[in-house]
């Protein structure tokens, strides 16, 4: 019984070490590579949740393109979702959930 408890405790300790130490280290190491740095022409995908004027919430999906980098300041341009022939969209800049997910998965940045 003590051996099982000891093995279980060791497994929990390794899992906690992995979650608290290794994963943040690996993420920080990967995110600082040149491929992940913001460049001109990079795309930023954003999902925002807010009120839609009633008691319910509405998700809005935005896609931005980096147009200018000046030191710490970045100028973004909103990519507008075009309407399909039979389906008119609202006149704001948000895209549909399906379009957002498709572009996020298939866009080569």
C-alpha positions as CSV (number, residue, x, y, z in Angstrom):
1,X,0.0,0.0,0.0
2,X,2.8,2.4,0.8
3,X,4.6,1.6,-2.5
4,X,1.5,2.4,-4.4
5,X,1.0,5.7,-2.6
6,X,4.7,6.6,-3.1
7,X,4.4,5.9,-6.8
8,X,1.3,7.9,-7.1
9,X,2.9,10.8,-5.3
10,X,5.9,10.7,-7.6
11,X,3.6,10.7,-10.7
12,X,1.8,13.7,-9.3
13,X,5.0,15.5,-8.6
14,X,6.3,14.9,-12.1
15,X,3.0,16.1,-13.6
16,X,3.1,19.3,-11.5
17,X,6.7,19.9,-12.5
18,X,5.8,19.5,-16.1
19,X,2.8,21.9,-15.9
20,X,4.4,24.6,-13.7
21,X,8.0,24.6,-15.0
22,X,8.6,22.9,-18.3
23,X,5.5,24.0,-20.3
24,X,6.0,27.8,-19.6
25,X,9.7,27.4,-20.4
26,X,9.0,25.5,-23.7
27,X,6.3,28.1,-24.7
28,X,8.6,31.0,-23.9
29,X,11.5,29.4,-25.9
30,X,9.2,28.7,-28.9
31,X,7.5,32.1,-29.0
32,X,10.9,33.9,-29.1
33,X,11.9,32.3,-32.4
34,X,12.1,34.6,-35.5
35,X,9.1,32.8,-37.1
36,X,6.8,34.0,-34.3
37,X,7.9,37.7,-34.3
38,X,5.4,40.2,-35.6
39,X,6.3,41.3,-39.1
40,X,4.8,43.5,-41.8
41,X,2.0,41.4,-43.5
42,X,1.4,39.2,-40.4
43,X,-2.2,38.4,-39.5
44,X,-3.7,38.6,-36.1
45,X,-6.9,36.6,-35.3
46,X,-9.1,37.9,-32.6
47,X,-12.3,36.6,-31.0
48,X,-14.4,39.0,-28.9
49,X,-17.5,38.3,-26.8
50,X,-19.9,41.1,-25.9
51,X,-23.5,42.2,-25.5
52,X,-25.6,42.5,-28.6
53,X,-28.1,45.0,-27.2
54,X,-30.3,42.5,-25.4
55,X,-29.7,40.1,-22.5
56,X,-27.6,37.7,-24.7
57,X,-24.0,37.7,-25.8
58,X,-22.6,37.8,-29.3
59,X,-19.3,36.6,-30.5
60,X,-17.4,38.7,-33.1
61,X,-14.5,37.4,-35.1
62,X,-11.9,39.8,-36.4
63,X,-8.8,39.4,-38.6
64,X,-6.2,42.1,-38.6
65,X,-3.2,42.6,-40.9
66,X,-0.1,44.4,-39.7
67,X,0.5,47.4,-42.0
68,X,3.2,49.4,-40.1
69,X,5.7,48.7,-37.3
70,X,7.3,51.8,-35.7
71,X,9.2,50.7,-32.6
72,X,6.7,49.6,-30.0
73,X,3.7,50.9,-32.0
74,X,1.9,48.7,-34.5
75,X,-0.7,49.9,-37.1
76,X,-3.3,47.3,-37.9
77,X,-5.7,47.1,-40.8
78,X,-9.0,45.2,-40.5
79,X,-9.7,42.6,-43.1
80,X,-13.4,43.0,-44.1
81,X,-15.5,39.9,-44.7
82,X,-17.2,40.3,-48.1
83,X,-20.9,39.3,-48.4
84,X,-21.9,36.2,-50.4
85,X,-24.3,36.8,-53.3
86,X,-27.5,35.6,-51.5
87,X,-26.5,36.4,-48.0
88,X,-26.0,40.0,-46.9
89,X,-23.8,40.6,-43.8
90,X,-23.9,43.5,-41.4
91,X,-21.8,46.5,-42.3
92,X,-19.3,46.0,-39.4
93,X,-15.9,44.4,-39.8
94,X,-16.7,41.1,-38.1
95,X,-16.6,37.9,-40.0
96,X,-18.6,34.7,-39.5
97,X,-17.5,32.0,-37.1
98,X,-17.0,29.5,-40.0
99,X,-15.0,32.0,-42.1
100,X,-12.8,32.9,-39.1
101,X,-12.0,29.2,-38.2
102,X,-11.3,28.4,-41.9
103,X,-9.0,31.3,-42.3
104,X,-7.2,30.7,-39.0
105,X,-6.6,27.0,-39.9
106,X,-5.6,27.5,-43.5
107,X,-4.0,30.9,-43.8
108,X,-0.2,30.8,-44.2
109,X,1.2,33.7,-42.3
